[in-house]
Amino acid sequence: MFRLGGRVPIIDVREVTKTYDTPQGPFTALRAVSLQTGPGEFLAVVGRSGSGKSTLINMITGIDRPTSGEVHVAGAAVHELDQRTLAAWRGRNVGVVFQFFQLLPTLTVAENIMLPMDFCDTFPRAERRPRAQALLERVGIAEQADKLPSALSGGQQQRAAIARALANDPPLLVADEPTGNLDSDTAVDVLKLFAAIATAGTTVVMVTHGSDAAPYITSTVELADGAVSAHV
Ligand SMILES: Nc1ncnc2c1ncn2[C@@H]1O[C@H](COP(=O)(O)OP(=O)(O)OP(=O)(O)O)[C@@H](O)[C@H]1O
């Protein structure tokens, strides 16, 4: 097995190619992309619009399958999992953070965070509420637990979404443009939070267009026309 500085990687993408069938004919969105990331890394995925960032993320989270190549995440061969196994695997192993937060509007903040625990039955029922509260403390919004998401600022909603992504203590957190809808000061606070999460051991992969992330990330992969053009 591939090892990264002696450690098993959390993400091990090997020669992944993704070709979509389109009415105009086949379109290759990823070309022989390889990428390895270890525990505790904070990886930024950058590249122009259409370069393949979301397609790569979809391969890593198992939302979509490669046309060829292999995707290993947290020890699972994601490209080989069937849909049912994949849903259960994803719920426990991958926390996802979106640009527009996507909290359920009719549930309180704490209830939103308990939802992945309920879905995956990861913690005993009696532990879920105190665990949600502890996660809210970790992301700095403990006092917002019983409010509806609409009562929170954008930055607070993103912190709540990050707490939800950590609900099942996944080894990997994936964030697609998580600061795209935040003002620059709030964006820096969210980047600092991701950096702290990575330092605590969770691998964080973030698609970003901004350059504000540079001080906080541990590595960058750049895509151009579906291929890795730089990995530093
Ligand atoms: N389901 C699909 N069917 C056909 N083509 C697709 C599909 N999904 C993506 N593509 C194409 O693959 C290429 C890469 O798309 P992708 O969404 O991965 O880019 P991106 O780098 O995430 O872009 P953006 O920064 O605009 O979100 C684009 O040319 C896109 O049109």
The ligand as a MOL file (V3000), in Angstrom:
LIG
                    3D

  0  0  0     0  0            999 V3000
M  V30 BEGIN CTAB
M  V30 COUNTS 31 33 0 0 0
M  V30 BEGIN ATOM
M  V30 1 N -22.4040 15.6360 -15.5230 0
M  V30 2 C -21.6550 16.2260 -16.4590 0
M  V30 3 N -21.8440 15.9580 -17.7520 0
M  V30 4 C -21.0760 16.5180 -18.7130 0
M  V30 5 N -20.0620 17.3870 -18.4730 0
M  V30 6 C -19.8220 17.6970 -17.1890 0
M  V30 7 C -20.5900 17.1400 -16.1130 0
M  V30 8 N -20.1190 17.6350 -14.9510 0
M  V30 9 C -19.1010 18.4680 -15.2740 0
M  V30 10 N -18.9140 18.5070 -16.6020 0
M  V30 11 C -17.9010 19.2870 -17.3270 0
M  V30 12 O -16.6410 18.9200 -16.8130 0
M  V30 13 C -15.7880 20.0690 -16.7000 0
M  V30 14 C -15.3160 20.2060 -15.2680 0
M  V30 15 O -16.4400 20.5730 -14.4600 0
M  V30 16 P -16.2840 20.8480 -12.8990 0
M  V30 17 O -17.6450 21.1860 -12.4010 0
M  V30 18 O -15.5650 19.7250 -12.2800 0
M  V30 19 O -15.3400 22.1380 -12.8990 0
M  V30 20 P -14.9580 23.1270 -11.6940 0
M  V30 21 O -13.4820 23.3190 -11.7720 0
M  V30 22 O -15.5270 22.6030 -10.4260 0
M  V30 23 O -15.7010 24.4540 -12.1110 0
M  V30 24 P -16.3060 25.6640 -11.2160 0
M  V30 25 O -15.1230 26.3460 -10.5750 0
M  V30 26 O -16.9910 26.5320 -12.2170 0
M  V30 27 O -17.2490 25.0570 -10.2190 0
M  V30 28 C -16.6050 21.2510 -17.1850 0
M  V30 29 O -16.2640 21.5050 -18.5340 0
M  V30 30 C -18.0360 20.7760 -17.0800 0
M  V30 31 O -18.8450 21.3650 -18.0590 0
M  V30 END ATOM
M  V30 BEGIN BOND
M  V30 1 1 1 2
M  V30 2 1 2 3
M  V30 3 2 2 7
M  V30 4 2 3 4
M  V30 5 1 4 5
M  V30 6 2 5 6
M  V30 7 1 6 7
M  V30 8 1 6 10
M  V30 9 1 7 8
M  V30 10 2 8 9
M  V30 11 1 9 10
M  V30 12 1 10 11
M  V30 13 1 11 12
M  V30 14 1 11 30
M  V30 15 1 12 13
M  V30 16 1 13 14
M  V30 17 1 13 28
M  V30 18 1 14 15
M  V30 19 1 15 16
M  V30 20 2 16 17
M  V30 21 1 16 18
M  V30 22 1 16 19
M  V30 23 1 19 20
M  V30 24 2 20 21
M  V30 25 1 20 22
M  V30 26 1 20 23
M  V30 27 1 23 24
M  V30 28 2 24 25
M  V30 29 1 24 26
M  V30 30 1 24 27
M  V30 31 1 28 29
M  V30 32 1 28 30
M  V30 33 1 30 31
M  V30 END BOND
M  V30 END CTAB
M  END
